[in-house]
Amino acid sequence: MKELAALAVAIISDVLDYLGGFIPGFGDILDMITIPVLFYLTGYNKLMLVGAAEFIPLVDFIPTYTILVLMHYSGVRF
């Protein structure tokens, strides 16, 4: 059940980050909320490192949270 919740949070966060990316600060606040929630749901410690990439300009257009959650639950490690 946590897997579906984590995937839903990741997808919603990526979509909101994409749509609200033109509002200054919105994406950063959303990322500061999403990272701990996904860490709680997945227990994946590398999430913090990849989540930090969201603070780099123009990386917000890549659905990093969704990709990361899918990779984590599919067993792909980096």
Backbone atoms as SQL, in Angstrom:
CREATE TABLE atoms (id INTEGER PRIMARY KEY, chain TEXT, resi INTEGER, resn TEXT, atom TEXT, x REAL, y REAL, z REAL);
INSERT INTO atoms VALUES
  (1, 'A', 1, 'MET', 'N', 0.814, -1.194, 0.000),
  (2, 'A', 1, 'MET', 'CA', 0.000, 0.000, 0.000),
  (3, 'A', 1, 'MET', 'C', 0.864, 1.267, 0.000),
  (4, 'A', 2, 'LYS', 'N', 2.007, 1.205, 0.727),
  (5, 'A', 2, 'LYS', 'CA', 2.898, 2.360, 0.724),
  (6, 'A', 2, 'LYS', 'C', 3.482, 2.607, -0.656),
  (7, 'A', 3, 'GLU', 'N', 3.610, 1.538, -1.448),
  (8, 'A', 3, 'GLU', 'CA', 4.159, 1.703, -2.799),
  (9, 'A', 3, 'GLU', 'C', 3.256, 2.585, -3.652),
  (10, 'A', 4, 'LEU', 'N', 1.953, 2.324, -3.591),
  (11, 'A', 4, 'LEU', 'CA', 1.004, 3.131, -4.370),
  (12, 'A', 4, 'LEU', 'C', 0.943, 4.556, -3.846),
  (13, 'A', 5, 'ALA', 'N', 1.008, 4.710, -2.537),
  (14, 'A', 5, 'ALA', 'CA', 0.995, 6.054, -1.961),
  (15, 'A', 5, 'ALA', 'C', 2.234, 6.830, -2.393),
  (16, 'A', 6, 'ALA', 'N', 3.392, 6.173, -2.366),
  (17, 'A', 6, 'ALA', 'CA', 4.633, 6.834, -2.786),
  (18, 'A', 6, 'ALA', 'C', 4.576, 7.215, -4.260),
  (19, 'A', 7, 'LEU', 'N', 4.048, 6.328, -5.088),
  (20, 'A', 7, 'LEU', 'CA', 3.942, 6.641, -6.518),
  (21, 'A', 7, 'LEU', 'C', 2.961, 7.790, -6.747),
  (22, 'A', 8, 'ALA', 'N', 1.860, 7.798, -6.017),
  (23, 'A', 8, 'ALA', 'CA', 0.883, 8.886, -6.157),
  (24, 'A', 8, 'ALA', 'C', 1.488, 10.219, -5.725),
  (25, 'A', 9, 'VAL', 'N', 2.196, 10.224, -4.600),
  (26, 'A', 9, 'VAL', 'CA', 2.844, 11.457, -4.132),
  (27, 'A', 9, 'VAL', 'C', 3.866, 11.936, -5.151),
  (28, 'A', 10, 'ALA', 'N', 4.638, 11.021, -5.710),
  (29, 'A', 10, 'ALA', 'CA', 5.665, 11.381, -6.688),
  (30, 'A', 10, 'ALA', 'C', 5.041, 11.983, -7.950),
  (31, 'A', 11, 'ILE', 'N', 4.010, 11.347, -8.450),
  (32, 'A', 11, 'ILE', 'CA', 3.362, 11.843, -9.677),
  (33, 'A', 11, 'ILE', 'C', 2.724, 13.210, -9.433),
  (34, 'A', 12, 'ILE', 'N', 1.996, 13.332, -8.327),
  (35, 'A', 12, 'ILE', 'CA', 1.337, 14.610, -8.026),
  (36, 'A', 12, 'ILE', 'C', 2.371, 15.712, -7.836),
  (37, 'A', 13, 'SER', 'N', 3.449, 15.402, -7.144),
  (38, 'A', 13, 'SER', 'CA', 4.488, 16.402, -6.919),
  (39, 'A', 13, 'SER', 'C', 5.150, 16.819, -8.225),
  (40, 'A', 14, 'ASP', 'N', 5.440, 15.860, -9.101),
  (41, 'A', 14, 'ASP', 'CA', 6.064, 16.195, -10.382),
  (42, 'A', 14, 'ASP', 'C', 5.134, 17.033, -11.254),
  (43, 'A', 15, 'VAL', 'N', 3.860, 16.708, -11.257),
  (44, 'A', 15, 'VAL', 'CA', 2.898, 17.478, -12.057),
  (45, 'A', 15, 'VAL', 'C', 2.755, 18.891, -11.502),
  (46, 'A', 16, 'LEU', 'N', 2.600, 19.013, -10.177),
  (47, 'A', 16, 'LEU', 'CA', 2.490, 20.343, -9.574),
  (48, 'A', 16, 'LEU', 'C', 3.766, 21.149, -9.758),
  (49, 'A', 17, 'ASP', 'N', 4.896, 20.478, -9.680),
  (50, 'A', 17, 'ASP', 'CA', 6.177, 21.163, -9.881),
  (51, 'A', 17, 'ASP', 'C', 6.287, 21.680, -11.313),
  (52, 'A', 18, 'TYR', 'N', 5.794, 20.900, -12.246),
  (53, 'A', 18, 'TYR', 'CA', 5.833, 21.315, -13.656),
  (54, 'A', 18, 'TYR', 'C', 4.869, 22.473, -13.907),
  (55, 'A', 19, 'LEU', 'N', 3.647, 22.347, -13.389),
  (56, 'A', 19, 'LEU', 'CA', 2.643, 23.379, -13.627),
  (57, 'A', 19, 'LEU', 'C', 2.927, 24.659, -12.848),
  (58, 'A', 20, 'GLY', 'N', 3.450, 24.523, -11.639),
  (59, 'A', 20, 'GLY', 'CA', 3.718, 25.699, -10.820),
  (60, 'A', 20, 'GLY', 'C', 5.146, 26.169, -10.902),
  (61, 'A', 21, 'GLY', 'N', 5.886, 25.666, -11.867),
  (62, 'A', 21, 'GLY', 'CA', 7.298, 26.009, -11.994),
  (63, 'A', 21, 'GLY', 'C', 7.571, 27.466, -12.309),
  (64, 'A', 22, 'PHE', 'N', 6.552, 28.165, -12.743),
  (65, 'A', 22, 'PHE', 'CA', 6.747, 29.566, -13.104),
  (66, 'A', 22, 'PHE', 'C', 6.431, 30.504, -11.954),
  (67, 'A', 23, 'ILE', 'N', 5.967, 29.933, -10.832),
  (68, 'A', 23, 'ILE', 'CA', 5.714, 30.732, -9.635),
  (69, 'A', 23, 'ILE', 'C', 6.977, 30.660, -8.772),
  (70, 'A', 24, 'PRO', 'N', 7.624, 31.778, -8.544),
  (71, 'A', 24, 'PRO', 'CA', 8.887, 31.757, -7.788),
  (72, 'A', 24, 'PRO', 'C', 8.708, 31.149, -6.396),
  (73, 'A', 25, 'GLY', 'N', 9.546, 30.195, -6.084),
  (74, 'A', 25, 'GLY', 'CA', 9.542, 29.576, -4.772),
  (75, 'A', 25, 'GLY', 'C', 8.571, 28.430, -4.585),
  (76, 'A', 26, 'PHE', 'N', 7.582, 28.308, -5.453),
  (77, 'A', 26, 'PHE', 'CA', 6.578, 27.254, -5.296),
  (78, 'A', 26, 'PHE', 'C', 7.205, 25.868, -5.394),
  (79, 'A', 27, 'GLY', 'N', 8.045, 25.674, -6.383),
  (80, 'A', 27, 'GLY', 'CA', 8.674, 24.378, -6.579),
  (81, 'A', 27, 'GLY', 'C', 9.595, 24.001, -5.438),
  (82, 'A', 28, 'ASP', 'N', 10.299, 24.983, -4.894),
  (83, 'A', 28, 'ASP', 'CA', 11.220, 24.710, -3.782),
  (84, 'A', 28, 'ASP', 'C', 10.453, 24.299, -2.527),
  (85, 'A', 29, 'ILE', 'N', 9.356, 24.979, -2.247),
  (86, 'A', 29, 'ILE', 'CA', 8.535, 24.624, -1.089),
  (87, 'A', 29, 'ILE', 'C', 7.930, 23.241, -1.278),
  (88, 'A', 30, 'LEU', 'N', 7.461, 22.970, -2.482),
  (89, 'A', 30, 'LEU', 'CA', 6.889, 21.658, -2.790),
  (90, 'A', 30, 'LEU', 'C', 7.944, 20.559, -2.624),
  (91, 'A', 31, 'ASP', 'N', 9.160, 20.823, -3.051),
  (92, 'A', 31, 'ASP', 'CA', 10.241, 19.844, -2.907),
  (93, 'A', 31, 'ASP', 'C', 10.582, 19.600, -1.442),
  (94, 'A', 32, 'MET', 'N', 10.557, 20.644, -0.633),
  (95, 'A', 32, 'MET', 'CA', 10.864, 20.484, 0.788),
  (96, 'A', 32, 'MET', 'C', 9.792, 19.672, 1.514),
  (97, 'A', 33, 'ILE', 'N', 8.608, 19.617, 0.963),
  (98, 'A', 33, 'ILE', 'CA', 7.538, 18.788, 1.532),
  (99, 'A', 33, 'ILE', 'C', 7.613, 17.371, 0.973),
  (100, 'A', 34, 'THR', 'N', 7.868, 17.256, -0.316),
  (101, 'A', 34, 'THR', 'CA', 7.846, 15.959, -0.987),
  (102, 'A', 34, 'THR', 'C', 8.984, 15.043, -0.539),
  (103, 'A', 35, 'ILE', 'N', 10.176, 15.574, -0.384),
  (104, 'A', 35, 'ILE', 'CA', 11.335, 14.734, -0.043),
  (105, 'A', 35, 'ILE', 'C', 11.118, 13.967, 1.265),
  (106, 'A', 36, 'PRO', 'N', 10.726, 14.620, 2.365),
  (107, 'A', 36, 'PRO', 'CA', 10.524, 13.833, 3.592),
  (108, 'A', 36, 'PRO', 'C', 9.349, 12.859, 3.509),
  (109, 'A', 37, 'VAL', 'N', 8.293, 13.240, 2.786),
  (110, 'A', 37, 'VAL', 'CA', 7.140, 12.340, 2.654),
  (111, 'A', 37, 'VAL', 'C', 7.550, 11.085, 1.888),
  (112, 'A', 38, 'LEU', 'N', 8.249, 11.243, 0.783),
  (113, 'A', 38, 'LEU', 'CA', 8.688, 10.081, 0.015),
  (114, 'A', 38, 'LEU', 'C', 9.727, 9.270, 0.784),
  (115, 'A', 39, 'PHE', 'N', 10.570, 9.935, 1.555),
  (116, 'A', 39, 'PHE', 'CA', 11.528, 9.202, 2.374),
  (117, 'A', 39, 'PHE', 'C', 10.798, 8.343, 3.404),
  (118, 'A', 40, 'TYR', 'N', 9.760, 8.891, 4.006),
  (119, 'A', 40, 'TYR', 'CA', 8.968, 8.131, 4.976),
  (120, 'A', 40, 'TYR', 'C', 8.277, 6.937, 4.313),
  (121, 'A', 41, 'LEU', 'N', 7.728, 7.159, 3.128),
  (122, 'A', 41, 'LEU', 'CA', 6.979, 6.092, 2.453),
  (123, 'A', 41, 'LEU', 'C', 7.885, 5.009, 1.875),
  (124, 'A', 42, 'THR', 'N', 9.057, 5.397, 1.381),
  (125, 'A', 42, 'THR', 'CA', 9.925, 4.417, 0.725),
  (126, 'A', 42, 'THR', 'C', 11.071, 3.936, 1.604),
  (127, 'A', 43, 'GLY', 'N', 11.536, 4.777, 2.512),
  (128, 'A', 43, 'GLY', 'CA', 12.695, 4.436, 3.318),
  (129, 'A', 43, 'GLY', 'C', 13.979, 4.435, 2.506),
  (130, 'A', 44, 'TYR', 'N', 13.942, 5.072, 1.357),
  (131, 'A', 44, 'TYR', 'CA', 15.066, 5.073, 0.419),
  (132, 'A', 44, 'TYR', 'C', 15.962, 6.263, 0.728),
  (133, 'A', 45, 'ASN', 'N', 17.151, 6.013, 1.268),
  (134, 'A', 45, 'ASN', 'CA', 18.009, 7.104, 1.723),
  (135, 'A', 45, 'ASN', 'C', 18.645, 7.913, 0.598),
  (136, 'A', 46, 'LYS', 'N', 18.777, 7.362, -0.591),
  (137, 'A', 46, 'LYS', 'CA', 19.354, 8.122, -1.705),
  (138, 'A', 46, 'LYS', 'C', 18.359, 9.126, -2.274),
  (139, 'A', 47, 'LEU', 'N', 17.142, 9.078, -1.774),
  (140, 'A', 47, 'LEU', 'CA', 16.130, 10.031, -2.208),
  (141, 'A', 47, 'LEU', 'C', 16.564, 11.458, -1.888),
  (142, 'A', 48, 'MET', 'N', 17.244, 11.631, -0.783),
  (143, 'A', 48, 'MET', 'CA', 17.692, 12.968, -0.397),
  (144, 'A', 48, 'MET', 'C', 18.671, 13.537, -1.422),
  (145, 'A', 49, 'LEU', 'N', 19.560, 12.693, -1.934),
  (146, 'A', 49, 'LEU', 'CA', 20.536, 13.164, -2.918),
  (147, 'A', 49, 'LEU', 'C', 19.881, 13.515, -4.241),
  (148, 'A', 50, 'VAL', 'N', 19.004, 12.639, -4.689),
  (149, 'A', 50, 'VAL', 'CA', 18.342, 12.895, -5.968),
  (150, 'A', 50, 'VAL', 'C', 17.347, 14.039, -5.830),
  (151, 'A', 51, 'GLY', 'N', 16.700, 14.113, -4.677),
  (152, 'A', 51, 'GLY', 'CA', 15.767, 15.207, -4.439),
  (153, 'A', 51, 'GLY', 'C', 16.451, 16.558, -4.447),
  (154, 'A', 52, 'ALA', 'N', 17.703, 16.586, -4.064),
  (155, 'A', 52, 'ALA', 'CA', 18.457, 17.837, -4.087),
  (156, 'A', 52, 'ALA', 'C', 18.633, 18.347, -5.515),
  (157, 'A', 53, 'ALA', 'N', 18.604, 17.452, -6.482),
  (158, 'A', 53, 'ALA', 'CA', 18.725, 17.859, -7.889),
  (159, 'A', 53, 'ALA', 'C', 17.528, 18.694, -8.328),
  (160, 'A', 54, 'GLU', 'N', 16.418, 18.557, -7.630),
  (161, 'A', 54, 'GLU', 'CA', 15.223, 19.338, -7.963),
  (162, 'A', 54, 'GLU', 'C', 15.442, 20.829, -7.745),
  (163, 'A', 55, 'PHE', 'N', 16.418, 21.191, -6.954),
  (164, 'A', 55, 'PHE', 'CA', 16.683, 22.599, -6.690),
  (165, 'A', 55, 'PHE', 'C', 17.547, 23.246, -7.774),
  (166, 'A', 56, 'ILE', 'N', 17.998, 22.452, -8.751),
  (167, 'A', 56, 'ILE', 'CA', 18.781, 22.971, -9.868),
  (168, 'A', 56, 'ILE', 'C', 17.806, 23.484, -10.934),
  (169, 'A', 57, 'PRO', 'N', 18.009, 24.712, -11.411),
  (170, 'A', 57, 'PRO', 'CA', 17.089, 25.251, -12.424),
  (171, 'A', 57, 'PRO', 'C', 17.004, 24.358, -13.668),
  (172, 'A', 58, 'LEU', 'N', 15.824, 24.259, -14.219),
  (173, 'A', 58, 'LEU', 'CA', 15.459, 23.507, -15.424),
  (174, 'A', 58, 'LEU', 'C', 15.424, 21.995, -15.218),
  (175, 'A', 59, 'VAL', 'N', 15.873, 21.487, -14.087),
  (176, 'A', 59, 'VAL', 'CA', 15.762, 20.055, -13.811),
  (177, 'A', 59, 'VAL', 'C', 14.330, 19.736, -13.394),
  (178, 'A', 60, 'ASP', 'N', 13.581, 20.764, -13.000),
  (179, 'A', 60, 'ASP', 'CA', 12.192, 20.569, -12.586),
  (180, 'A', 60, 'ASP', 'C', 11.318, 19.998, -13.698),
  (181, 'A', 61, 'PHE', 'N', 11.757, 20.098, -14.916),
  (182, 'A', 61, 'PHE', 'CA', 10.949, 19.592, -16.025),
  (183, 'A', 61, 'PHE', 'C', 11.098, 18.085, -16.209),
  (184, 'A', 62, 'ILE', 'N', 12.034, 17.476, -15.504),
  (185, 'A', 62, 'ILE', 'CA', 12.208, 16.026, -15.535),
  (186, 'A', 62, 'ILE', 'C', 11.445, 15.452, -14.346),
  (187, 'A', 63, 'PRO', 'N', 10.601, 14.451, -14.542),
  (188, 'A', 63, 'PRO', 'CA', 9.837, 13.886, -13.418),
  (189, 'A', 63, 'PRO', 'C', 10.722, 13.015, -12.519),
  (190, 'A', 64, 'THR', 'N', 11.633, 13.644, -11.814),
  (191, 'A', 64, 'THR', 'CA', 12.637, 12.905, -11.050),
  (192, 'A', 64, 'THR', 'C', 12.041, 12.056, -9.937),
  (193, 'A', 65, 'TYR', 'N', 11.033, 12.564, -9.249),
  (194, 'A', 65, 'TYR', 'CA', 10.453, 11.785, -8.154),
  (195, 'A', 65, 'TYR', 'C', 9.762, 10.529, -8.676),
  (196, 'A', 66, 'THR', 'N', 9.035, 10.662, -9.758),
  (197, 'A', 66, 'THR', 'CA', 8.347, 9.504, -10.328),
  (198, 'A', 66, 'THR', 'C', 9.358, 8.472, -10.815),
  (199, 'A', 67, 'ILE', 'N', 10.385, 8.919, -11.500),
  (200, 'A', 67, 'ILE', 'CA', 11.426, 8.008, -11.981),
  (201, 'A', 67, 'ILE', 'C', 12.104, 7.312, -10.813),
  (202, 'A', 68, 'LEU', 'N', 12.421, 8.069, -9.769),
  (203, 'A', 68, 'LEU', 'CA', 13.104, 7.501, -8.616),
  (204, 'A', 68, 'LEU', 'C', 12.253, 6.447, -7.905),
  (205, 'A', 69, 'VAL', 'N', 10.978, 6.730, -7.698),
  (206, 'A', 69, 'VAL', 'CA', 10.097, 5.766, -7.025),
  (207, 'A', 69, 'VAL', 'C', 9.943, 4.513, -7.881),
  (208, 'A', 70, 'LEU', 'N', 9.765, 4.673, -9.178),
  (209, 'A', 70, 'LEU', 'CA', 9.645, 3.507, -10.058),
  (210, 'A', 70, 'LEU', 'C', 10.925, 2.676, -10.055),
  (211, 'A', 71, 'MET', 'N', 12.066, 3.340, -10.070),
  (212, 'A', 71, 'MET', 'CA', 13.339, 2.619, -10.015),
  (213, 'A', 71, 'MET', 'C', 13.489, 1.885, -8.686),
  (214, 'A', 72, 'HIS', 'N', 13.118, 2.542, -7.611),
  (215, 'A', 72, 'HIS', 'CA', 13.262, 1.938, -6.284),
  (216, 'A', 72, 'HIS', 'C', 12.424, 0.671, -6.152),
  (217, 'A', 73, 'TYR', 'N', 11.181, 0.730, -6.581),
  (218, 'A', 73, 'TYR', 'CA', 10.306, -0.437, -6.420),
  (219, 'A', 73, 'TYR', 'C', 10.503, -1.490, -7.499),
  (220, 'A', 74, 'SER', 'N', 11.181, -1.159, -8.577),
  (221, 'A', 74, 'SER', 'CA', 11.479, -2.165, -9.584),
  (222, 'A', 74, 'SER', 'C', 12.785, -2.899, -9.279),
  (223, 'A', 75, 'GLY', 'N', 13.533, -2.400, -8.294),
  (224, 'A', 75, 'GLY', 'CA', 14.761, -3.061, -7.896),
  (225, 'A', 75, 'GLY', 'C', 16.008, -2.505, -8.548),
  (226, 'A', 76, 'VAL', 'N', 15.880, -1.472, -9.347),
  (227, 'A', 76, 'VAL', 'CA', 17.033, -0.865, -10.007),
  (228, 'A', 76, 'VAL', 'C', 17.756, -0.005, -8.963),
  (229, 'A', 77, 'ARG', 'N', 19.039, -0.209, -8.814),
  (230, 'A', 77, 'ARG', 'CA', 19.830, 0.564, -7.855),
  (231, 'A', 77, 'ARG', 'C', 20.914, 1.333, -8.604),
  (232, 'A', 78, 'PHE', 'N', 21.254, 2.457, -8.048),
  (233, 'A', 78, 'PHE', 'CA', 22.345, 3.245, -8.621),
  (234, 'A', 78, 'PHE', 'C', 23.292, 3.657, -7.549);
